[in-house]
Amino acid sequence: MMNYLTTAVLLLVACTFANAGKCDKLESKFSSCLDSGYAAAKLENCGSGSGELSKKAAKKCGRIEKLLDTKCGFKCVSGPKWCMNLDSYLGSHASQPNSFRDLKSAQAACIASRDCGGITLVRGYDYQLRVGPDVQVGKSPTGEVAYNLC
């Protein structure tokens, strides 16, 4: 038979695991906010992309930031600052492997690579390491997005 303390501990553990999944989703959404140009109001060391958000999107990102801060204990990690360039690309593929499904993995691989000058998002899901270093701003015929260190 479980006592009340054991029950309380189990409920706390269950809530922690449930919140971890929610926090992961919020972190992913917040990362997209930052990539789109949201400037964090409270959290420090959060870089932001060069895009401009609508008032509605900025307000939504602000709510996400508040939840991450108060409910998840999220902290932005300072490191290389990446700039997002809409409708742009970087030329020439970097060495293998050069294709990733998420931006964070592509950024880590790019930093570790000797010939990576940035990342180009192709078709909305394929992050490709590119040699660069010159971003072809506003010249993408297919709406690609380029990320480079800035």
DSSP file with accessible surface (Angstrom, degrees, kcal/mol):
  #  RESIDUE AA STRUCTURE BP1 BP2  ACC     N-H-->O    O-->H-N    N-H-->O    O-->H-N    TCO  KAPPA ALPHA  PHI   PSI    X-CA   Y-CA   Z-CA
    1    1 A M              0   0  241      0, 0.0     2,-0.3     0, 0.0     0, 0.0   0.000 360.0 360.0 360.0 130.4    0.0    0.0    0.0
    2    2 A M        -     0   0  115      1,-0.1     2,-0.1     4,-0.0     0, 0.0  -0.637 360.0-139.9 -84.2 141.5    1.4    3.4   -1.0
    3    3 A N     >  -     0   0   92     -2,-0.3     4,-2.1     1,-0.1     5,-0.2  -0.389  31.0 -98.4 -89.8 176.1    1.5    6.2    1.5
    4    4 A Y  H  > S+     0   0  212      1,-0.2     4,-2.6     2,-0.2     5,-0.2   0.872 121.2  54.8 -64.4 -36.2    0.7    9.8    0.7
    5    5 A L  H  > S+     0   0  126      2,-0.2     4,-2.5     1,-0.2    -1,-0.2   0.939 108.7  47.7 -64.2 -44.5    4.3   10.8    0.4
    6    6 A T  H  > S+     0   0   59      1,-0.2     4,-2.5     2,-0.2    -1,-0.2   0.924 112.4  49.9 -62.3 -42.3    5.0    8.1   -2.2
    7    7 A T  H  X S+     0   0   54     -4,-2.1     4,-2.3     1,-0.2    -2,-0.2   0.925 110.5  49.9 -62.1 -43.0    1.9    9.2   -4.1
    8    8 A A  H  X S+     0   0   54     -4,-2.6     4,-2.4     2,-0.2    -2,-0.2   0.908 110.7  49.6 -63.6 -41.3    3.0   12.8   -4.0
    9    9 A V  H  X S+     0   0   76     -4,-2.5     4,-2.6     2,-0.2    -1,-0.2   0.929 110.8  49.6 -64.9 -43.0    6.5   12.0   -5.3
   10   10 A L  H  X S+     0   0   94     -4,-2.5     4,-2.5     1,-0.2    -1,-0.2   0.904 111.0  49.4 -63.0 -40.7    5.1    9.9   -8.1
   11   11 A L  H  X S+     0   0  108     -4,-2.3     4,-2.7     2,-0.2    -1,-0.2   0.914 110.6  50.8 -65.1 -39.5    2.8   12.7   -9.1
   12   12 A L  H  X S+     0   0  114     -4,-2.4     4,-2.4     2,-0.2    -2,-0.2   0.934 111.7  47.2 -63.0 -44.7    5.7   15.2   -9.0
   13   13 A V  H  X S+     0   0   66     -4,-2.6     4,-2.4     2,-0.2     5,-0.2   0.931 112.5  49.7 -62.8 -44.1    7.8   12.9  -11.2
   14   14 A A  H  X S+     0   0   55     -4,-2.5     4,-2.3     1,-0.2    -2,-0.2   0.922 112.2  47.7 -62.3 -43.1    4.9   12.4  -13.7
   15   15 A C  H  X S+     0   0   71     -4,-2.7     4,-2.9     2,-0.2    -1,-0.2   0.896 109.6  53.7 -65.4 -38.5    4.2   16.2  -13.9
   16   16 A T  H  X S+     0   0   80     -4,-2.4     4,-2.0    -5,-0.2    -2,-0.2   0.935 110.9  45.4 -61.9 -45.0    7.9   16.8  -14.4
   17   17 A F  H  X S+     0   0  151     -4,-2.4     4,-1.4     2,-0.2    -1,-0.2   0.900 113.4  50.0 -66.8 -37.6    8.0   14.4  -17.4
   18   18 A A  H  X S+     0   0   56     -4,-2.3     4,-1.5     1,-0.2    -2,-0.2   0.926 112.1  47.6 -65.3 -42.9    4.8   15.8  -18.8
   19   19 A N  H  X S+     0   0   77     -4,-2.9     4,-3.2     1,-0.2     5,-0.2   0.833 103.6  62.7 -66.7 -32.9    6.2   19.4  -18.5
   20   20 A A  H  X S+     0   0   45     -4,-2.0     4,-2.3     1,-0.2    -1,-0.2   0.921 104.3  47.5 -59.4 -42.4    9.5   18.3  -20.1
   21   21 A G  H  X S+     0   0   35     -4,-1.4     4,-1.8     2,-0.2    -1,-0.2   0.912 114.1  46.7 -64.2 -42.0    7.6   17.4  -23.3
   22   22 A K  H  X S+     0   0  133     -4,-1.5     4,-2.5     1,-0.2    -2,-0.2   0.907 111.6  51.6 -65.9 -40.3    5.7   20.7  -23.3
   23   23 A a  H  X S+     0   0   23     -4,-3.2     4,-2.8     1,-0.2    -2,-0.2   0.886 106.8  53.6 -65.1 -38.3    9.0   22.6  -22.6
   24   24 A D  H  X S+     0   0  104     -4,-2.3     4,-2.1    -5,-0.2    -1,-0.2   0.918 110.7  46.8 -60.7 -42.7   10.7   20.9  -25.5
   25   25 A K  H  X S+     0   0  151     -4,-1.8     4,-2.3     2,-0.2    -2,-0.2   0.915 112.9  48.8 -65.8 -41.9    7.8   22.0  -27.8
   26   26 A L  H  X S+     0   0   30     -4,-2.5     4,-2.9     2,-0.2     5,-0.2   0.903 109.3  52.9 -64.3 -39.7    8.0   25.6  -26.4
   27   27 A E  H  X S+     0   0   59     -4,-2.8     4,-2.5     1,-0.2    -2,-0.2   0.920 109.2  49.3 -62.3 -40.7   11.7   25.7  -26.9
   28   28 A S  H  X S+     0   0   76     -4,-2.1     4,-1.8     2,-0.2    -1,-0.2   0.927 112.9  46.7 -64.0 -44.1   11.3   24.7  -30.5
   29   29 A K  H  X S+     0   0  112     -4,-2.3     4,-2.1     2,-0.2    -2,-0.2   0.900 112.0  51.0 -64.5 -39.8    8.7   27.3  -31.1
   30   30 A F  H  X S+     0   0    1     -4,-2.9     4,-2.7     2,-0.2    -2,-0.2   0.896 106.3  54.8 -66.3 -38.0   10.8   30.0  -29.3
   31   31 A S  H  X S+     0   0   32     -4,-2.5     4,-2.7     1,-0.2    -1,-0.2   0.919 108.3  49.2 -60.2 -41.2   13.8   29.0  -31.5
   32   32 A S  H  X S+     0   0   64     -4,-1.8     4,-1.7     2,-0.2    -1,-0.2   0.894 109.2  53.0 -64.6 -38.6   11.6   29.7  -34.6
   33   33 A b  H  <>S+     0   0   12     -4,-2.1     5,-2.6     2,-0.2     4,-0.3   0.939 110.9  46.1 -59.8 -47.8   10.6   33.0  -33.1
   34   34 A L  H ><5S+     0   0   21     -4,-2.7    15,-3.7     1,-0.2     3,-1.6   0.920 110.8  52.3 -62.6 -43.2   14.2   34.0  -32.6
   35   35 A D  H 3<5S+     0   0   34     -4,-2.7    16,-0.5     1,-0.3    15,-0.3   0.830 107.1  54.7 -60.8 -31.4   15.1   32.8  -36.2
   36   36 A S  T 3<5S-     0   0   46     -4,-1.7    -1,-0.3    -5,-0.2    -2,-0.2   0.433 131.6 -88.4 -85.3  -0.8   12.2   35.0  -37.5
   37   37 A G  T < 5S+     0   0   19     -3,-1.6     2,-0.2     1,-0.3    -3,-0.2   0.476  72.2 152.1 112.2   2.3   13.6   38.1  -35.8
   38   38 A Y      < -     0   0   22     -5,-2.6     2,-0.6    -6,-0.2    -1,-0.3  -0.501  34.6-147.7 -67.8 131.9   12.0   38.1  -32.3
   39   39 A A        -     0   0   68     -2,-0.2     8,-0.1     9,-0.1     9,-0.1  -0.915  23.2-118.9-101.9 116.0   14.2   39.9  -29.8
   40   40 A A        -     0   0   26     -2,-0.6     6,-0.1     6,-0.4     5,-0.1  -0.277  21.1-162.1 -56.8 134.9   13.9   38.3  -26.4
   41   41 A A  S    S+     0   0   91      3,-0.1    -1,-0.1    21,-0.1    21,-0.0   0.836  83.3   9.4 -88.0 -36.3   12.5   40.8  -23.8
   42   42 A K  S    S+     0   0  141      2,-0.1     2,-0.2     0, 0.0    -2,-0.1   0.787 107.4  81.7-114.9 -43.7   13.5   39.0  -20.6
   43   43 A L  S    S-     0   0   14      1,-0.1     3,-0.4     2,-0.0     2,-0.2  -0.475  72.1-136.5 -70.8 137.8   15.8   36.0  -21.4
   44   44 A E  S    S+     0   0  153      1,-0.2    32,-0.5    -2,-0.2     3,-0.1  -0.599  74.6  23.4 -96.1 158.0   19.4   37.0  -21.9
   45   45 A N  S    S+     0   0  107      1,-0.2     2,-0.7    -2,-0.2    -1,-0.2   0.732  77.7 141.8  63.9  26.4   21.9   35.9  -24.6
   46   46 A c        -     0   0   23     -3,-0.4    -6,-0.4    30,-0.1    -1,-0.2  -0.878  39.6-151.1 -98.0 111.3   19.2   35.0  -27.1
   47   47 A G        -     0   0   39     -2,-0.7     2,-0.3    33,-0.1    -7,-0.1  -0.204  10.5-151.7 -68.8 169.9   20.3   35.9  -30.6
   48   48 A S        -     0   0   32     -9,-0.1   -13,-0.2   -13,-0.1   -14,-0.1  -0.992  10.8-116.6-145.2 154.5   17.7   36.8  -33.2
   49   49 A G        -     0   0   11    -15,-3.7   -13,-0.1    -2,-0.3    34,-0.1  -0.074  33.5-105.1 -77.6-174.6   17.4   36.6  -37.0
   50   50 A S  S    S+     0   0   76     34,-0.8   -14,-0.1   -15,-0.3   -13,-0.1   0.375  81.6 108.5 -98.3   5.7   17.1   39.5  -39.3
   51   51 A G        -     0   0   17    -16,-0.5     2,-0.4   -13,-0.0   -15,-0.0  -0.153  65.0-123.9 -77.0 173.7   13.4   39.1  -40.1
   52   52 A E        -     0   0  190    -14,-0.0     2,-0.3     0, 0.0   -15,-0.1  -0.986  20.2-148.7-121.9 131.0   10.5   41.3  -39.0
   53   53 A L        -     0   0   54     -2,-0.4     2,-0.0   -16,-0.2   -16,-0.0  -0.701  18.0-116.1 -96.6 149.8    7.5   39.9  -37.1
   54   54 A S     >  -     0   0   73     -2,-0.3     4,-2.7     1,-0.1     5,-0.2  -0.315  35.5-105.8 -70.2 164.8    4.0   41.1  -37.2
   55   55 A K  H  > S+     0   0  194      1,-0.2     4,-2.3     2,-0.2     5,-0.2   0.906 122.5  51.7 -60.2 -40.0    2.6   42.5  -33.9
   56   56 A K  H  > S+     0   0  177      2,-0.2     4,-2.1     1,-0.2    -1,-0.2   0.928 111.5  45.5 -63.4 -45.3    0.5   39.3  -33.5
   57   57 A A  H  > S+     0   0   32      2,-0.2     4,-2.6     1,-0.2    -2,-0.2   0.906 112.2  51.8 -66.3 -40.1    3.5   37.0  -34.0
   58   58 A A  H  X S+     0   0   35     -4,-2.7     4,-2.1     2,-0.2    -1,-0.2   0.903 109.6  50.0 -63.9 -38.8    5.7   39.1  -31.6
   59   59 A K  H  X S+     0   0  145     -4,-2.3     4,-2.0    -5,-0.2    -1,-0.2   0.923 110.8  49.2 -65.6 -42.5    3.0   38.9  -28.9
   60   60 A K  H  X S+     0   0  114     -4,-2.1     4,-2.2     1,-0.2    -2,-0.2   0.923 110.7  50.1 -62.6 -43.7    2.8   35.1  -29.4
   61   61 A b  H  X S+     0   0    6     -4,-2.6     4,-2.7     1,-0.2    -1,-0.2   0.884 107.5  55.1 -63.3 -36.2    6.6   34.8  -29.1
   62   62 A G  H  X S+     0   0   23     -4,-2.1     4,-2.3     2,-0.2    -1,-0.2   0.897 107.4  49.0 -63.0 -40.1    6.5   37.0  -26.0
   63   63 A R  H  X S+     0   0  138     -4,-2.0     4,-2.3     2,-0.2    -2,-0.2   0.910 111.4  49.7 -65.7 -40.7    4.0   34.5  -24.4
   64   64 A I  H  X S+     0   0   13     -4,-2.2     4,-2.6     2,-0.2    -2,-0.2   0.935 110.3  50.6 -62.9 -45.0    6.2   31.6  -25.3
   65   65 A E  H  X S+     0   0    6     -4,-2.7     4,-2.3     1,-0.2    -2,-0.2   0.925 109.6  50.7 -59.0 -43.6    9.2   33.3  -23.8
   66   66 A K  H  X S+     0   0  146     -4,-2.3     4,-2.9     1,-0.2     5,-0.3   0.922 111.1  48.0 -62.7 -43.5    7.4   34.0  -20.6
   67   67 A L  H  X>S+     0   0   76     -4,-2.3     4,-2.6     1,-0.2     5,-1.0   0.917 111.1  50.7 -63.4 -43.0    6.3   30.3  -20.3
   68   68 A L  H  X5S+     0   0    1     -4,-2.6     6,-2.4     3,-0.2     4,-0.6   0.905 115.1  43.9 -60.7 -40.1    9.8   29.1  -21.0
   69   69 A D  H  <5S+     0   0   30     -4,-2.3     4,-0.4     4,-0.2    -2,-0.2   0.939 124.4  31.0 -71.5 -46.7   11.2   31.5  -18.3
   70   70 A T  H  <5S+     0   0   81     -4,-2.9    -3,-0.2    -5,-0.2    -2,-0.2   0.859 131.5  27.2 -86.2 -35.5    8.6   30.8  -15.6
   71   71 A K  H  <5S+     0   0  152     -4,-2.6    -3,-0.2    -5,-0.3    -2,-0.1   0.722 129.8  31.6-100.2 -25.6    7.6   27.2  -16.2
   72   72 A a  S  <<S-     0   0   38     -5,-1.0    -3,-0.2    -4,-0.6    -4,-0.1   0.549  88.4-130.0-112.8 -12.2   10.6   25.6  -17.8
   73   73 A G        +     0   0   51     -5,-0.4    -4,-0.2    -4,-0.4    -3,-0.1   0.817  43.9 178.8  64.5  30.3   13.6   27.4  -16.3
   74   74 A F        -     0   0   35     -6,-2.4     2,-0.4    -7,-0.1    -1,-0.2  -0.355  12.5-171.5 -69.9 140.8   14.9   27.9  -19.8
   75   75 A K        -     0   0  145    -32,-0.1     2,-0.3    -2,-0.1   -30,-0.1  -1.000  23.1-124.7-130.9 135.2   18.1   29.8  -20.4
   76   76 A c        -     0   0   18    -32,-0.5     2,-0.5    -2,-0.4   -30,-0.1  -0.607  25.4-135.2 -75.7 137.7   19.5   30.9  -23.7
   77   77 A V        -     0   0  133     -2,-0.3     2,-0.2     1,-0.0   -32,-0.0  -0.843  15.2-130.7 -96.8 126.4   23.0   29.7  -24.3
   78   78 A S        +     0   0   80     -2,-0.5   -32,-0.1   -32,-0.1     3,-0.1  -0.498  53.8 115.4 -75.4 146.2   25.4   32.2  -25.6
   79   79 A G        -     0   0   55     -2,-0.2   -34,-0.0   -34,-0.1    -1,-0.0  -0.922  66.8 -11.2-178.3-159.6   27.4   31.1  -28.6
   80   80 A P        -     0   0   76      0, 0.0     2,-0.5     0, 0.0   -33,-0.1  -0.276  65.9-129.1 -59.6 140.9   27.8   31.9  -32.2
   81   81 A K        -     0   0   95     69,-0.4    69,-2.5    -3,-0.1     2,-0.4  -0.837  21.4-158.2 -96.0 126.9   25.2   34.3  -33.5
   82   82 A W  E     -A  149   0A  29     -2,-0.5     2,-0.4    67,-0.2    67,-0.2  -0.874   2.5-150.1-105.9 136.8   23.4   33.1  -36.7
   83   83 A d  E     -A  148   0A  24     65,-3.2    65,-1.8    -2,-0.4     2,-0.5  -0.864   8.7-141.9-105.0 139.7   21.6   35.5  -39.0
   84   84 A M  E     -A  147   0A  12     -2,-0.4   -34,-0.8    63,-0.2     2,-0.5  -0.872  12.8-166.9-101.9 132.3   18.6   34.3  -41.1
   85   85 A N  E >   -A  146   0A  29     61,-2.9    61,-2.4    -2,-0.5     3,-0.7  -0.949  13.7-143.5-123.0 108.3   18.4   35.7  -44.7
   86   86 A L  E 3  S+A  145   0A 103     -2,-0.5    52,-0.7     1,-0.2    59,-0.2  -0.363  80.8  11.8 -71.1 150.1   15.0   35.1  -46.3
   87   87 A D  T 3  S+     0   0   70     57,-0.6    53,-1.6    56,-0.3    52,-0.3   0.879 109.8 110.4  52.9  42.7   14.8   34.4  -50.1
   88   88 A S    <   -     0   0    0     56,-1.6     2,-0.3    -3,-0.7    49,-0.2  -0.915  45.1-169.6-141.1 166.0   18.6   33.8  -50.1
   89   89 A Y  E     -F  136   0B  68     47,-0.9    47,-3.3    -2,-0.3     2,-0.4  -0.970  20.7-126.3-152.9 165.3   21.1   31.0  -50.4
   90   90 A L  E     -F  135   0B   0     -2,-0.3    45,-0.1    45,-0.2    41,-0.1  -0.944  35.5-119.6-113.1 140.2   24.8   30.2  -50.1
   91   91 A G        +     0   0   28     43,-0.6    41,-2.0    -2,-0.4    40,-0.6  -0.303  68.7  21.1 -80.0 161.3   26.7   28.7  -53.0
   92   92 A S  S    S-     0   0   88     38,-0.2    39,-3.3    39,-0.2    40,-0.5   0.819  80.6 -99.4  55.6 128.2   28.5   25.3  -53.3
   93   93 A H  B     -B  130   0A 101     37,-0.3    37,-0.3    38,-0.1     3,-0.1  -0.452  34.7-129.6 -71.9 141.4   27.8   22.4  -51.0
   94   94 A A        -     0   0    5     35,-2.2    22,-0.1     1,-0.2    35,-0.1  -0.230  44.9 -65.3 -79.4 177.4   30.2   21.8  -48.1
   95   95 A S  S    S-     0   0   60      1,-0.1    -1,-0.2    35,-0.1    34,-0.1  -0.116  80.6 -42.7 -63.8 163.5   31.8   18.4  -47.4
   96   96 A Q  S    S+     0   0  150     -3,-0.1    -1,-0.1     2,-0.1     2,-0.1  -0.356 116.3  41.6 -72.4 152.9   29.8   15.4  -46.4
   97   97 A P  S    S+     0   0   94      0, 0.0    -2,-0.1     0, 0.0     3,-0.0   0.670  71.1 149.7 -73.1 146.4   27.5   14.9  -44.5
   98   98 A N        +     0   0   20     -2,-0.1    31,-2.0     1,-0.1     2,-0.4   0.272  41.8  79.8-129.7  14.1   25.8   18.1  -45.6
   99   99 A S  E     +C  128   0A  61     29,-0.2     2,-0.3    27,-0.0    29,-0.2  -0.984  49.3 170.9-129.4 129.7   22.1   17.6  -45.2
  100  100 A F  E     -C  127   0A  41     27,-2.4    27,-3.0    -2,-0.4     3,-0.0  -0.941  34.4-140.3-136.6 155.1   20.2   17.8  -41.9
  101  101 A R  S    S+     0   0  171     -2,-0.3     2,-0.3    25,-0.2    -1,-0.1   0.582  87.7  42.5 -90.9 -13.2   16.5   17.8  -40.8
  102  102 A D  S  > S-     0   0   73     25,-0.1     4,-1.8     1,-0.1     5,-0.1  -0.982  74.7-128.8-137.8 152.6   16.9   20.4  -38.1
  103  103 A L  H  > S+     0   0   12     -2,-0.3     4,-3.0     1,-0.2     5,-0.2   0.882 104.2  56.9 -66.2 -41.9   18.7   23.7  -37.8
  104  104 A K  H  > S+     0   0  108      1,-0.2     4,-2.3     2,-0.2    -1,-0.2   0.917 109.0  46.2 -60.1 -43.6   20.5   23.0  -34.5
  105  105 A S  H  > S+     0   0   51      2,-0.2     4,-2.3     1,-0.2    -1,-0.2   0.914 113.7  49.3 -64.1 -42.0   22.2   19.9  -35.9
  106  106 A A  H  X S+     0   0    0     -4,-1.8     4,-2.6     2,-0.2    -2,-0.2   0.916 110.7  50.3 -64.6 -40.6   23.2   21.7  -39.1
  107  107 A Q  H  X S+     0   0   32     -4,-3.0     4,-2.4     2,-0.2    -2,-0.2   0.928 110.9  48.6 -63.7 -44.5   24.6   24.6  -37.1
  108  108 A A  H  X S+     0   0   65     -4,-2.3     4,-1.8    -5,-0.2    -1,-0.2   0.920 113.9  46.6 -61.9 -43.2   26.7   22.3  -34.9
  109  109 A A  H  X S+     0   0   28     -4,-2.3     4,-1.3     2,-0.2    -2,-0.2   0.893 110.9  52.7 -66.8 -37.6   28.0   20.4  -37.9
  110  110 A e  H  < S+     0   0    7     -4,-2.6     3,-0.5     1,-0.2     6,-0.4   0.931 108.8  48.7 -65.1 -43.7   28.8   23.6  -39.7
  111  111 A I  H  < S+     0   0   92     -4,-2.4    -1,-0.2     1,-0.2    -2,-0.2   0.887 113.2  48.3 -63.2 -36.8   30.8   25.0  -36.8
  112  112 A A  H  < S+     0   0   87     -4,-1.8    -1,-0.2    -5,-0.2    -2,-0.2   0.699  97.9  88.6 -77.1 -18.3   32.7   21.7  -36.6
  113  113 A S     <  -     0   0   29     -4,-1.3     3,-0.3    -3,-0.5   -19,-0.0  -0.536  67.6-147.2 -85.4 147.1   33.4   21.6  -40.4
  114  114 A R  S    S+     0   0  252     -2,-0.2    -1,-0.1     1,-0.2    -4,-0.1   0.730  97.2  39.2 -81.6 -23.2   36.5   23.3  -42.0
  115  115 A D  S    S+     0   0   62    -20,-0.0     2,-0.6     2,-0.0    -1,-0.2   0.223  85.0 112.0-116.2  18.3   34.7   24.2  -45.2
  116  116 A e        +     0   0   22     -6,-0.4    15,-0.3    -3,-0.3     3,-0.1  -0.806  28.9 170.2 -96.7 124.8   31.2   25.3  -44.1
  117  117 A G        -     0   0   27     13,-3.0    32,-0.4    -2,-0.6     2,-0.3   0.413  65.7 -43.7-107.6  -2.6   30.4   29.0  -44.4
  118  118 A G  E     -D  130   0A   0     12,-1.3    12,-2.8    30,-0.2     2,-0.4  -0.982  60.4 -85.9 163.3-169.7   26.7   28.7  -43.6
  119  119 A I  E     -DE 129 147A   0     28,-2.9    28,-3.4    -2,-0.3     2,-0.5  -0.975  20.1-156.5-133.3 140.9   23.5   26.8  -44.1
  120  120 A T  E     -DE 128 146A   0      8,-2.6     8,-2.8    -2,-0.4     2,-0.7  -0.985  13.8-143.4-119.8 126.5   20.8   26.9  -46.8
  121  121 A L  E     -DE 127 145A  19     24,-3.8    24,-1.5    -2,-0.5     2,-0.4  -0.815  22.8-167.9 -87.9 117.4   17.3   25.7  -46.0
  122  122 A V  E >>  -D  126   0A  10      4,-2.8     4,-2.0    -2,-0.7     3,-1.5  -0.898  64.3  -6.3-111.4 134.9   15.9   24.0  -49.1
  123  123 A R  T 34 S-     0   0  156     -2,-0.4    -1,-0.2     1,-0.3     4,-0.1   0.691 115.4 -77.8  58.5  17.7   12.2   23.0  -49.6
  124  124 A G  T 34 S+     0   0   59      2,-0.2    -1,-0.3     1,-0.1     3,-0.1   0.453 128.7  48.8  78.8  -0.1   11.5   24.0  -46.0
  125  125 A Y  T <4 S+     0   0  108     -3,-1.5     2,-0.7     1,-0.1    -2,-0.2   0.427  84.8  83.6-146.4  -5.4   12.9   20.9  -44.4
  126  126 A D  E  <  - D   0 122A  11     -4,-2.0    -4,-2.8   -27,-0.1     2,-0.7  -0.877  54.2-165.0-115.1 101.4   16.4   20.2  -45.8
  127  127 A Y  E     -CD 100 121A  35    -27,-3.0   -27,-2.4    -2,-0.7     2,-0.4  -0.784  14.8-167.8 -87.0 113.4   19.2   22.1  -44.0
  128  128 A Q  E     -CD  99 120A  21     -8,-2.8    -8,-2.6    -2,-0.7     2,-0.3  -0.886  20.2-127.2-110.1 133.0   22.3   21.9  -46.3
  129  129 A L  E     - D   0 119A   4    -31,-2.0   -35,-2.2    -2,-0.4     2,-0.3  -0.570  33.5-169.2 -74.0 134.3   25.8   22.9  -45.3
  130  130 A R  E     -BD  93 118A  21    -12,-2.8   -13,-3.0    -2,-0.3   -12,-1.3  -0.917  29.9-134.9-128.2 154.3   27.3   25.3  -47.8
  131  131 A V        +     0   0   54    -39,-3.3   -39,-0.2   -40,-0.6    -1,-0.1   0.921  61.8 128.7 -72.8 -44.4   30.7   26.7  -48.5
  132  132 A G        +     0   0   22    -41,-2.0    -1,-0.2   -40,-0.5   -14,-0.1  -0.418  34.1 172.7  64.8-137.9   29.6   30.3  -49.0
  133  133 A P  S    S+     0   0   94      0, 0.0     2,-0.5     0, 0.0    -1,-0.2  -0.995  70.1  66.3 -87.0  -8.6   30.7   32.7  -47.6
  134  134 A D  S    S-     0   0  115      1,-0.0   -43,-0.6     2,-0.0     2,-0.4  -0.606  74.7-140.7 -79.7 123.8   28.8   35.2  -49.6
  135  135 A V  E     -F   90   0B  31     -2,-0.5     2,-1.5   -45,-0.1   -45,-0.2  -0.675   8.1-139.6 -81.0 128.0   25.0   35.1  -49.1
  136  136 A Q  E >   -F   89   0B  57    -47,-3.3     3,-1.3    -2,-0.4   -47,-0.9  -0.687  29.7-156.7 -86.8  82.6   23.1   35.6  -52.3
  137  137 A V  T 3   -     0   0   92     -2,-1.5   -49,-0.2     1,-0.3   -50,-0.1  -0.467  67.0  -3.8 -72.0 129.3   20.5   37.9  -50.6
  138  138 A G  T 3  S+     0   0   45    -52,-0.7    -1,-0.3   -51,-0.3   -50,-0.2   0.628 107.0 102.2  69.5  15.6   17.1   38.1  -52.4
  139  139 A K    <   +     0   0  134     -3,-1.3   -51,-0.2   -52,-0.3    -2,-0.1   0.307  38.9 121.6-114.8   8.1   18.3   35.9  -55.2
  140  140 A S    >   -     0   0    9    -53,-1.6     3,-0.7    -4,-0.2    -3,-0.0  -0.613  45.0-161.6 -76.8 122.7   16.7   32.5  -54.4
  141  141 A P  T 3  S+     0   0  117      0, 0.0    -1,-0.2     0, 0.0   -53,-0.0   0.674  91.6  40.6 -74.8 -13.9   14.5   31.4  -57.3
  142  142 A T  T 3  S-     0   0  105     -3,-0.0   -19,-0.2     0, 0.0   -55,-0.1   0.204 117.6-100.8-120.0  13.4   12.8   28.9  -55.0
  143  143 A G    <   +     0   0   47     -3,-0.7   -56,-0.3     1,-0.1   -55,-0.1   0.819  59.3 171.8  75.9  29.8   12.4   30.8  -51.7
  144  144 A E        -     0   0   26    -58,-0.1   -56,-1.6   -57,-0.1   -57,-0.6  -0.200  25.9-135.4 -66.9 164.5   15.3   29.3  -49.9
  145  145 A V  E     -AE  86 121A  22    -24,-1.5   -24,-3.8   -58,-0.2     2,-0.4  -0.993  14.0-154.5-125.2 128.7   16.6   30.6  -46.5
  146  146 A A  E     -AE  85 120A   0    -61,-2.4   -61,-2.9    -2,-0.4     2,-0.4  -0.842   4.5-164.2-105.9 141.0   20.3   31.1  -45.8
  147  147 A Y  E     +AE  84 119A  11    -28,-3.4   -28,-2.9    -2,-0.4     2,-0.3  -0.987  17.0 165.8-121.1 130.6   21.8   31.1  -42.3
  148  148 A N  E     -A   83   0A  33    -65,-1.8   -65,-3.2    -2,-0.4     2,-0.2  -0.970  42.8 -95.6-140.3 158.4   25.3   32.5  -41.7
  149  149 A L  E      A   82   0A  91    -32,-0.4   -67,-0.2    -2,-0.3    -2,-0.0  -0.518 360.0 360.0 -70.7 136.5   27.4   33.5  -38.8
  150  150 A d              0   0   84    -69,-2.5   -69,-0.4    -2,-0.2    -1,-0.0  -0.805 360.0 360.0-134.0 360.0   27.1   37.2  -38.2
